[in-house]
């Protein structure tokens, strides 16, 4: 069995049951320890492989079309098509001629160019064509709305947004931000607030910089002397609560009451949610009493949020009592998502049993949490699998891997509904229990259900593959993680770099280093020297030169000397002078042995005499001269540069040498 080097569209690292091309690498031998040797029965045997996964996960073949498949068209052809559309005076003809061979991302490039050039007519024309031909993405909408906003057409922008039928596109963060920015830019402040509130209700829960955007809108409202109403106050309180701005939420709530607006259940619930951030149960109790005094009856959302406050505050006895009240009211029969469901985190779900169970588990009361779970099962309380997810995670955190694995198996047998959170939870359980077969099945199921992995998925798998000593597979998974825009942790990268380098996968180790280097995460200074030693060992001296040049101040003198010796001995001769200069610029004093090594290489290759001349002429200006043995070597090969030029160069070096000795004597 071989590890696939061709990954699936959503999830890459998989095992194949049929023979596949070997993973391209210059470093691995068949006996490489990158592949496990301790588990031959379930990893290397073809028979056991077929029992692990019954069929290979592959991409579906595209049916034939009258137009050419963009995936099969060369980069050059697509670039020509892009230029044809960009430069054409008849856009309709150009699109009919070249549009079919372009991908959505190609068309988005043209769309953005039209917008930047203020070509509004062509911008709308191309966007309409993309919609009609189904070649459109959330990025298309985001770019178009952004540029239409600059064209001072907010009405058109709202029409386009309201006509988006695809819910994920409509709730896409970039699309929502573009619409809000357009309205703000055109002075539609009240409309912005109301739309922002609607976006959150519709599911756009991660509007970028939501809190700062709302505060910005509030300032605009005040500067334009526009009045706020109960809806706007409700949005402000909710946004403050979701951004852990409890004090601000309180201020807006009190300000609303001072202005004569009567809070409704939504306002109370939002403020109560703010108190749940730090478990402020005293203020929560006072708020609930105030609400009851106003004649409002707490609903399921309100009571469940209060339960969350108690759990966060560590009042588990009081939480139990409130759970009993919820049961008596019929609010705990089905653990369904309501109201505050803005993420997969159980803290944002209106699930009374799950909230209590999760709170107990997180403070280490695993047996009490298990008791709540068992009570749920006995009462047939439905939770769509979230209860299983919480307990599986809790067992894993407590090191109870067998219990976690058993519960994961129970979930598979009981439910036929999966989402990313549950998938990650089950993957974690199987990985921690070392169940390779179950891990592979979960990965296959994710691909079949079109569930795209997130950062957590990749992190779980990379750690597991490293644990199983499948370092190459861990690398391929990290490579896929990087391509999908997720940034790996430095500690995980560092560990993988070490193991790849130790097992001869030097190019792959350098690739992981670059993933980390160009990410936004901070990087440990010692990692530069660690990768340098790996590159030297793998004779990847050109890459090692880049590391030294970019991080010279962070690399020790012994490591610099080791690199210089290796490069001057066997690196690209055309880069020898560049390496010497770079090392000198880092503050490292180049010794005579290194100069002798470089000059020795030059004299053996007469065609490189210009490089030798450049080095000899550069040395005196930096305070370097050749020693006697190197001088004799140059004289022996004086025909290379010509006797007269050789004599002039050595004479100049002799003069510099005398001056240096004289200076040293004065210092003494």
C-alpha positions in Angstrom: 0.0 0.0 0.0 1.2 3.5 -0.8 0.3 6.9 0.5 -1.7 9.0 -2.0 0.1 12.0 -3.3 -3.1 13.1 -5.1 -5.5 14.5 -2.5 -9.2 14.7 -2.6 -11.0 18.0 -3.3 -11.9 18.8 0.3 -9.7 16.5 2.2 -6.3 15.4 1.0 -4.5 12.8 3.1 -6.1 9.3 2.4 -5.0 5.7 2.0 -5.6 4.1 -1.4 -6.7 0.5 -2.0 -5.4 0.5 -5.5 -1.8 1.2 -6.6 -1.0 4.9 -6.9 2.1 6.8 -8.1 4.7 7.1 -5.4 5.0 10.5 -3.7 7.6 12.5 -5.4 10.6 13.2 -3.3 14.3 13.3 -3.7 15.1 12.1 -0.2 13.2 8.9 0.5 14.3 5.4 0.1 11.9 2.3 0.3 13.2 1.7 3.8 12.7 5.2 4.9 11.5 5.5 8.5 8.9 8.0 7.3 6.7 5.0 6.7 5.8 2.9 9.8 7.7 -0.3 10.3 6.0 -1.3 13.6 2.6 -1.9 12.2 3.0 -3.9 9.0 -0.3 -5.8 9.3 -2.5 -2.8 9.0 -0.4 -0.3 7.0 1.7 -2.2 4.6 -0.3 -5.3 3.8 -2.6 -5.0 0.7 -5.1 -7.3 2.1 -5.5 -5.4 5.3 -5.7 -2.2 3.3 -8.7 -3.3 1.4 -10.5 -4.1 4.6 -9.7 -0.6 6.0 -11.3 1.3 3.2 -13.4 -0.5 0.6 -12.9 1.9 -2.2 -10.6 4.7 -3.3 -11.7 8.3 -2.7 -11.3 10.0 -6.0 -12.6 13.1 -7.7 -15.6 12.6 -9.9 -14.9 12.8 -13.6 -16.4 15.8 -15.3 -19.0 15.0 -17.9 -18.2 16.1 -21.4 -19.4 19.5 -22.4 -19.5 21.4 -25.6 -17.2 24.1 -24.0 -13.7 23.2 -23.0 -13.1 22.3 -19.4 -11.2 25.2 -17.7 -9.3 22.7 -15.6 -7.7 21.2 -18.7 -6.7 24.5 -20.3 -3.1 25.6 -20.0 -2.2 28.7 -17.9 -0.9 30.5 -21.1 -4.2 29.9 -22.9 -6.2 31.2 -19.9 -4.0 34.3 -19.7 -4.6 35.0 -23.4 -8.3 34.7 -22.8 -8.2 37.1 -19.8 -6.3 39.7 -22.0 -8.8 39.2 -24.8 -11.7 40.1 -22.5 -9.9 42.9 -20.7 -8.8 44.6 -23.9 -11.8 44.0 -26.1 -14.0 46.9 -27.2 -16.9 44.4 -27.7 -17.3 42.7 -24.3 -20.2 40.5 -25.3 -18.2 39.0 -28.3 -15.1 38.5 -26.1 -17.1 36.7 -23.5 -18.7 34.5 -26.1 -15.3 33.8 -27.5 -13.2 33.3 -24.5 -15.4 33.3 -21.4 -16.1 29.5 -21.5 -12.4 28.6 -21.0 -11.9 30.7 -17.9 -12.4 29.7 -14.2 -14.3 31.7 -11.7 -11.1 33.1 -10.2 -10.0 34.2 -13.7 -13.2 36.1 -14.2 -12.9 37.6 -10.7 -9.5 39.1 -11.8 -11.2 40.8 -14.8 -14.0 42.0 -12.6 -11.7 43.6 -10.1 -9.7 45.3 -12.9 -12.9 46.8 -14.4 -13.7 48.1 -11.0 -10.3 49.6 -10.4 -10.5 51.4 -13.7 -14.0 52.7 -13.0 -15.4 50.9 -16.0 -18.9 50.6 -14.5 -20.7 49.5 -17.6 -18.3 46.6 -18.3 -18.3 45.7 -14.6 -22.0 45.2 -14.6 -22.0 43.5 -18.0 -19.4 41.0 -16.9 -21.1 40.3 -13.5 -24.4 39.7 -15.2 -22.7 37.3 -17.6 -21.1 35.4 -14.7 -24.4 35.0 -13.0 -26.2 33.8 -16.1 -23.5 31.2 -16.8 -23.1 30.0 -13.2 -19.5 31.1 -13.0 -19.8 33.1 -9.8 -18.6 32.9 -6.2 -18.9 34.9 -3.0 -15.7 36.7 -4.0 -17.5 37.8 -7.2 -20.3 39.3 -5.2 -18.0 40.9 -2.7 -15.9 42.6 -5.3 -18.8 43.7 -7.4 -20.7 45.1 -4.4 -17.5 46.8 -3.2 -17.0 48.6 -6.5 -20.7 49.4 -7.0 -20.5 51.1 -3.6 -17.7 53.3 -4.9 -19.9 54.1 -7.9 -22.4 55.6 -5.4 -25.2 53.2 -6.1 -26.4 51.8 -2.8 -29.8 51.0 -4.1 -28.4 48.7 -6.8 -26.1 47.1 -4.1 -29.1 46.3 -1.9 -31.0 44.9 -4.8 -28.2 42.6 -5.6 -27.7 41.5 -2.0 -31.4 40.8 -1.5 -31.6 38.8 -4.7 -28.8 36.4 -3.6 -30.6 33.1 -3.3 -27.7 30.9 -2.1 -27.7 31.2 1.7 -23.9 30.6 2.3 -23.1 33.3 -0.3 -25.7 35.7 1.2 -24.2 35.1 4.7 -20.6 35.2 3.6 -18.5 37.6 5.7 -16.9 39.4 2.8 -20.2 39.9 1.1 -21.9 41.3 4.2 -18.9 43.6 4.9 -19.0 45.0 1.4 -22.7 45.8 1.6 -22.3 47.5 5.0 -19.3 49.5 3.9 -21.3 50.7 0.8 -24.2 51.9 3.0 -21.8 53.6 5.4 -19.9 55.3 2.6 -23.2 56.6 1.2 -24.6 57.9 4.5 -27.2 55.2 5.0 -26.5 54.9 8.7 -29.9 53.8 10.0 -30.2 51.3 7.2 -26.7 50.0 8.0 -27.7 49.3 11.7 -30.9 47.6 10.7 -29.2 45.5 8.0 -26.4 44.6 10.4 -29.0 43.3 12.9 -30.7 41.3 10.1 -27.4 39.8 8.9 -26.7 38.5 12.4 -30.2 37.0 12.6 -29.8 35.4 9.2 -26.5 33.7 10.2 -23.7 36.0 9.2 -22.2 35.7 12.7 -18.6 36.7 12.0 -19.0 40.1 10.4 -15.4 41.4 10.5 -14.8 43.9 13.3 -18.5 43.8 14.2 -18.1 45.7 17.4 -16.0 48.5 15.9 -18.3 48.7 12.9 -21.3 49.2 15.1 -19.5 51.8 17.3 -18.5 53.6 14.1 -22.1 53.6 12.9 -23.2 54.9 16.3 -20.8 57.9 16.0 -22.1 58.6 12.6 -25.7 58.6 13.9 -24.8 61.0 16.6 -22.9 63.4 14.3 -25.8 63.5 11.9 -28.2 64.1 14.9 -30.2 61.0 14.1 -32.2 59.3 16.8 -31.9 55.7 17.9 -34.8 53.5 18.6 -35.4 50.2 20.5 -34.2 48.1 17.5 -30.9 49.9 17.2 -30.4 49.7 21.0 -31.1 45.9 20.8 -28.5 45.5 18.1 -25.9 47.5 20.1 -26.5 45.4 23.3 -26.4 42.1 21.4 -23.1 43.1 19.6 -21.5 44.3 22.9 -22.5 41.0 24.5 -21.1 38.9 21.7 -17.8 40.8 21.9 -17.5 40.5 25.7 -18.2 44.2 26.2 -20.4 43.7 29.3 -20.1 47.2 30.7 -20.9 48.8 27.3 -24.0 46.5 27.0 -25.1 47.7 30.4 -24.6 51.3 29.5 -26.7 51.0 26.3 -29.4 49.1 28.2 -29.7 51.9 30.8 -29.5 54.6 28.2 -32.4 53.0 26.3 -34.5 53.0 29.5 -33.5 56.6 30.3 -34.7 57.7 26.9 -38.1 56.2 27.6 -37.9 52.9 25.7 -39.3 49.8 27.4 -36.9 46.8 27.2 -38.5 43.7 25.7 -37.4 40.0 26.1 -34.8 40.4 23.4 -33.0 43.3 25.2 -33.1 41.4 28.5 -31.8 38.2 26.9 -28.9 40.1 25.2 -27.8 41.7 28.4 -28.1 38.5 30.3 -25.9 36.9 27.6 -23.3 39.6 28.4 -23.4 38.6 32.1 -22.7 35.0 31.1 -19.3 35.9 29.7 -17.8 36.0 33.2 -20.6 34.2 35.1 -21.8 37.3 36.9 -24.8 35.5 38.5 -25.5 38.4 41.0 -26.3 40.9 38.2 -28.0 38.1 36.3 -30.4 37.4 39.1 -31.2 41.1 39.6 -31.9 41.5 35.8 -34.3 38.6 35.8 -36.1 40.0 38.8 -36.3 43.4 37.1 -37.7 41.7 34.0 -40.4 39.9 36.0 -41.3 43.2 37.7 -41.9 44.7 34.3 -44.5 41.9 33.6 -42.3 39.9 31.2 -42.3 36.1 31.6 -38.9 34.4 31.0 -38.9 32.1 28.0 -36.7 29.1 27.2 -33.9 31.3 25.8 -33.9 33.5 28.9 -33.9 30.7 31.4 -31.3 28.7 29.5 -29.0 31.8 29.3 -29.5 32.2 33.0 -28.4 28.5 33.4 -25.3 29.4 31.4 -24.5 32.2 33.8 -24.8 29.8 36.7 -22.6 27.3 35.0 -20.0 29.9 34.2 -20.1 31.1 37.7 -19.5 27.6 39.1 -23.0 27.4 40.8 -23.6 23.8 39.8 -26.2 23.2 42.5 -28.2 26.2 41.4 -27.8 25.1 37.8 -29.3 21.7 38.7 -32.3 23.4 40.3 -32.8 25.6 37.3 -32.5 22.6 35.0 -35.3 20.9 37.0 -37.4 24.1 36.5 -36.7 23.9 32.8 -37.8 20.3 32.7 -41.0 21.1 34.5 -41.8 23.8 31.9 -41.0 21.4 29.1 -38.0 23.4 28.0 -35.4 20.5 28.4 -37.1 17.8 26.4 -35.2 18.5 23.1 -31.7 20.0 23.1 -32.1 22.1 19.9 -30.3 25.1 18.7 -32.1 28.4 19.3 -31.5 32.2 19.2 -27.9 32.6 20.2 -26.7 29.8 17.9 -23.9 31.7 16.2 -21.2 29.0 16.3 -20.6 25.4 17.0 -19.4 26.2 20.6 -21.8 24.7 23.1 -21.7 28.1 25.0 -23.6 29.6 22.1 -26.3 26.8 22.0 -29.5 26.8 23.9 -29.0 23.3 25.3 -29.7 23.1 29.1 -28.3 19.6 29.6 -25.3 20.2 27.3 -24.5 23.5 29.0 -24.4 21.8 32.5 -22.5 18.8 31.2 -19.9 20.9 29.4 -19.4 23.1 32.4 -18.9 20.2 34.8 -16.5 18.5 32.4 -14.4 21.7 31.9 -13.7 22.0 35.7 -12.7 18.4 35.9 -15.9 16.9 37.3 -16.0 14.2 34.6 -18.1 11.7 36.6 -20.8 14.3 37.3 -20.8 15.2 33.6 -21.2 11.6 32.7 -24.1 11.3 35.2 -25.8 14.2 33.4 -25.2 12.5 30.0 -26.6 9.2 31.2 -29.7 11.0 32.6 -30.2 12.6 29.2 -30.0 9.2 27.5 -32.5 7.7 29.9 -35.0 10.5 29.3 -34.4 10.3 25.5 -33.5 14.0 25.4 -32.5 14.8 21.8 -29.4 16.8 21.2 -28.5 16.0 17.6 -25.3 14.4 18.8 -23.9 17.4 20.7 -24.1 15.6 24.0 -22.0 12.8 22.6 -19.5 15.4 21.2 -19.1 17.1 24.6 -18.6 13.8 26.4 -16.1 12.4 23.8 -14.1 15.6 24.1 -14.2 15.4 27.9 -13.1 11.8 27.9 -10.2 12.7 25.6 -9.1 15.7 27.9 -9.2 13.4 30.9 -7.1 10.7 29.2 -10.0 8.2 29.1 -9.4 7.2 25.5 -11.2 3.9 25.5 -14.3 5.5 26.9 -14.0 8.2 24.2 -13.6 5.6 21.5 -16.6 3.6 22.7 -18.8 6.6 22.8 -17.7 7.6 19.3 -18.7 4.1 18.1 -22.0 4.5 19.9 -22.6 7.8 18.1 -21.9 6.2 14.7 -24.4 3.4 15.4 -27.1 5.8 16.7 -27.0 8.9 14.5 -26.8 9.4 10.8 -26.2 13.2 11.1 -22.7 14.7 11.0 -21.3 18.1 11.1 -17.7 19.5 11.3 -17.7 19.8 15.1 -18.9 16.2 15.7 -16.5 14.9 13.0 -13.5 16.6 14.7 -14.6 15.3 18.1 -14.8 11.7 16.8 -11.5 12.1 14.8 -9.8 13.3 18.0 -11.2 10.3 20.0 -10.0 7.7 17.4 -6.6 9.4 17.0 -6.0 9.5 20.8 -7.0 5.8 21.0 -4.7 4.9 18.1 -7.5 3.5 15.9 -6.1 3.9 12.5 -8.9 2.1 10.7 -11.5 4.3 12.3 -9.5 7.5 11.6 -9.5 6.5 7.9 -13.2 5.8 7.9 -13.9 9.2 9.4 -11.8 10.9 6.8 -13.5 9.1 4.0 -16.9 10.0 5.5 -16.0 13.7 5.7 -15.2 13.6 2.0 -18.4 11.8 1.1 -20.5 14.3 3.0 -18.6 17.2 1.5 -17.6 18.4 5.0 -14.6 20.7 4.6 -11.9 20.3 7.3 -11.0 23.3 9.4 -7.9 24.2 11.3 -8.8 21.9 14.2 -9.2 18.9 11.8 -5.8 19.4 10.3 -4.2 19.9 13.7 -5.7 16.7 15.1 -4.5 14.6 12.1 -1.0 16.1 11.9 -0.4 15.3 15.5 -1.8 11.8 15.1 0.4 11.1 12.0 3.5 12.3 13.8 2.6 10.1 16.7 2.3 7.1 14.3 5.6 8.1 12.7 3.9 8.8 9.4 5.9 12.0 9.0 5.5 12.2 5.2 1.7 11.9 5.5 1.8 14.6 8.3 3.7 16.8 5.9 1.2 16.3 3.1 -1.6 17.1 5.5 0.2 20.3 6.6 0.8 21.2 3.0 -2.9 20.9 2.3 -3.7 22.8 5.5 -1.5 25.7 4.3 -3.1 25.7 0.8 -6.5 26.1 2.4 -5.4 29.2 4.3 -5.0 27.7 7.8 -1.9 28.7 9.7 -0.2 25.8 11.6 1.2 26.1 15.1 4.9 26.9 15.5 5.4 24.0 18.0 3.8 21.5 15.6 5.8 22.8 12.7 9.0 22.7 14.7 8.4 19.1 15.7 7.6 18.0 12.2 10.7 19.8 10.8 12.8 17.9 13.3 11.4 14.5 12.4 11.4 15.2 8.6 15.1 16.3 8.8 16.0 13.3 11.0 14.5 10.9 8.5 16.1 12.4 5.3 13.1 14.5 4.1 15.2 17.7 3.9 13.2 19.5 1.1 9.9 18.7 3.0 11.4 20.1 6.2 12.3 23.3 4.4 8.8 23.5 3.0 7.3 23.4 6.5 9.8 26.0 7.6 8.6 28.3 4.8 5.0 27.7 5.6 5.6 29.0 9.1 8.0 31.7 8.0 5.5 33.4 5.7 2.5 33.0 8.1 1.4 35.7 10.5 2.5 33.7 13.5 5.6 34.5 15.6 8.6 32.3 15.0 11.1 31.1 17.4 14.6 32.4 16.6 16.3 29.1 17.1 14.2 27.5 14.3 16.3 29.4 11.7 19.5 27.6 12.9 17.7 24.3 13.2 16.6 24.4 9.6 20.0 25.5 8.5 21.6 22.3 10.0 19.0 20.2 8.2 19.6 21.9 4.9 23.4 21.5 5.2 22.9 17.8 6.0 20.7 17.4 2.9 23.2 19.4 0.8 20.5 22.0 -0.1 23.1 24.7 0.1 21.3 27.2 -2.1 18.3 27.1 0.3 20.7 27.3 3.3 22.2 30.4 1.8 18.8 32.1 1.8 18.3 31.2 5.4 21.7 32.6 6.4 21.3 35.7 4.3 17.8 36.6 5.7 18.6 35.6 9.4 22.3 36.2 9.8 21.9 38.0 13.1 20.0 35.1 14.6 22.5 32.3 13.6 25.4 31.4 15.8 29.0 31.7 14.6 29.7 27.9 14.7 26.6 27.3 12.5 27.6 30.1 10.1 31.1 28.6 9.8 29.7 25.2 9.2 27.5 26.6 6.4 30.3 28.6 4.9 32.6 25.6 4.9 30.0 23.4 3.2 29.1 25.9 0.6 32.6 26.9 -0.4 33.5 23.3 -0.6 30.6 22.0 -2.8 28.0 24.8 -3.3 27.3 26.5 -6.6 30.6 28.0 -7.6 28.8 31.0 -9.3 27.4 32.0 -5.9 30.6 31.6 -3.8 31.5 35.3 -3.9 27.9 36.2 -2.9 28.1 33.8 0.0 31.4 35.3 1.2 30.0 38.8 1.1 26.8 37.9 2.9 28.7 36.2 5.7 31.0 39.2 6.0 28.0 41.6 6.1 26.6 39.6 9.0 29.6 40.6 11.1 31.4 37.2 10.9 35.1 37.4 10.3 36.0 35.1 7.4 39.1 33.1 8.1 42.0 32.2 5.8 40.9 28.6 5.4 37.6 29.7 3.8 39.4 32.0 1.4 41.9 29.2 0.5 39.0 26.9 -0.2 37.2 29.3 -2.5 40.4 30.3 -4.4 41.3 26.6 -4.8 38.0 25.9 -6.5 38.4 28.9 -8.8 41.9 27.9 -10.0 40.7 24.4 -10.9 38.1 25.9 -13.3 39.8 28.4 -15.6 36.5 29.6 -17.0 35.7 31.1 -13.6 38.7 33.4 -13.6 36.5 36.5 -13.5 35.0 35.4 -10.2 38.5 34.8 -8.9 39.5 38.3 -9.9 36.5 39.9 -8.3 37.2 38.1 -5.0 40.8 39.1 -4.9 40.0 42.7 -5.7 37.2 42.8 -3.1 39.3 41.4 -0.2 41.7 44.3 0.5 38.8 46.8 0.8 37.3 44.7 3.6 40.6 44.2 5.4 41.3 40.7 4.1 44.5 39.4 2.6 45.6 35.9 1.5 48.0 33.9 3.6 51.3 32.5 2.4 49.9 29.1 1.2 47.0 30.8 -0.8 49.5 33.3 -2.2 51.7 30.5 -3.4 48.7 28.8 -5.0 47.9 32.0 -6.9 51.5 32.4 -8.1 51.5 28.8 -9.2 48.5 29.5 -11.4 49.5 33.1 -12.4 48.8 32.3 -16.1 45.1 32.2 -15.2 44.9 36.0 -14.7 48.2 37.0 -16.4 51.5 37.5 -14.6 51.3 41.3 -14.5 47.7 41.4 -13.1 48.6 38.7 -10.6 51.6 40.6 -9.4 49.6 43.9 -9.1 46.9 42.2 -7.0 49.4 40.4 -4.7 51.3 43.6 -4.3 48.2 45.5 -3.2 47.4 42.7 -0.8 51.0 42.9 0.6 50.6 46.6 1.2 47.3 46.1 3.0 48.9 43.3 5.0 51.7 45.6 6.2 49.2 48.3 7.2 47.2 45.7 9.2 50.3 44.5 11.0 51.3 48.0 11.8 47.9 48.8 13.2 47.9 45.7 15.4 51.3 46.7 16.8 50.0 50.2 17.7 47.0 48.7 19.5 49.4 46.6 21.6 
